[in-house]
Amino acid sequence: MSKTKLFAMAGALALLASPLLAVASAVSAQACWQPAFEKGDADAVALCYAPDAVFWLPGAPMMKGRDAIRDGYKGFFADATIKSMKLTELGKVSKGDEASSWGTFILVTVSKKDGKEATEVGRYTDVTRKIDGNWMYLVDHASDDPAPTPAAPSAAPAN
């Protein structure tokens, strides 16, 4: 799986993991993450994660901690720009200062190397916590949708 695909999925995950029932004074994780991601600002994106957050992507080692997550985004933004993102939240739960959400995404990126577009389709689960008045990602977990299973060939009619 390509590095671009992995980070595209992660970006989609983070965008949909908005806090639930946040008070007016709290900044949501989504409100923090989305503008930074769309601008390709890895430093600002990293600030949307708790200092000890965990970031999991398919085919990549776990990134633990804000510095590792920042470095991962820097690599992604060096290779691709965001063209469009469609997110579909399928569910969410919250209790007090913690919330979780899950859903699907479609993200279109453009390679900085050759200008080719790539479409990433996948699913996400995120956990956020209110820390110092702002919602931050504790866990950001993306996965790609599996390739469709090929249809079984139909049996040839007996002669």
Secondary structure, 3 states (H helix, E strand, C coil): CCHHHHHHHHHHHHHHCCCCCCCCCCECHHHHHHHHHHHCCHHHHHCCEEEEEEEECCCCCCEECHHHHHHHHHHHHHHEEEEEEEEEEEEEEEECCEEEEEEEEEEEEEECCCCCEEEEEEEEEEEEEEECCEEEEEEEEEEECCCCCCCCCCCCCCC
